[in-house]
């Protein structure tokens, strides 16, 4: 955990204690076993505590932004950028609380998963030791060898099933092309998207792009959603084909087209995102063009200065 990220005082200290217990836990000495059990006990407390800490941090971030942060921005705006109120909003500290608890929650979960593996290994050692004590080591060895062969056989069958299922799929699914039904609308929208290398964007281009985007964005978003659902269904069918062949040698020679629907979902999401961002860009361009026509460019520039000041107001004194 970076030293710059500080959690809530009590939760921070408990997380450090939990980390120490985890580092020292084991099964070789009574002290290590005690640390192992202590880690589990404190995890029961810290999992809900870190969830609470994340919520407190996010709530405090929101409160600081909407109170002191908003007041700092208001003072800056009223003074036309000439006055800054140098006071800490607590936004960064609150973000640290949320980040610390969220990260520690993930680490705690990972530690518990690792400990499950440790326990399984210790059970294996105990069973092996018992077998040796009862002079059943030969039987235990044969059982473990049979288990290894079973797992190896399953792995080979699944690998073969995946290879055969993959051969059923058409080549080159990731074309990056918009689906044919949406291609004309997307191509027309693309022609009037903003080119920020140009200095002058015509009102007719803004109007055309806004009008076409009003259709292109929802259509592509709907196609992306449908394609994502289709990918989930077809992907399940693809996995079922693998499992069926692995278990029964039955081959269903039908392509699933799961990779194609995944490509469609990606492309349509990209189209919707690009046009959404372009509409926002056109909004700023329109504001500038109107303010320039009314001779109030400096007012707009001051307004933009206020917008740019918001991160500084929240994060700095």
Secondary structure, 3 states (H helix, E strand, C coil): CCCCCCCCHHHHHHHHHHHHHHHHCCCCCHHHHHHHHHHHHHHHHHHHHHHHHHHHHHHHHHHHHHHHHHHHHHHHHHCCCCCCCCCCCCHHHHHHHHHHHHHHHHHHHHHHHHHHHHHHHHHHHHHHHHHHHCCCHHHHHHHHHHHHHHHHHHHHHHHHHHHHHHHCCCCCCCCCCCCHHHHHHHHHHHHCCCCCCCCCCCHHHHHHHHHHHHHHHHHHHHHHHHHHHHHHHHHHHHHHHHHHHHHHCCCCCCCCCHHHHHHHHHHHHHHHHHHHHHHHHHHHHHHHHHHHHHCCHHHHHHHHHHHHHHHHHHHCC
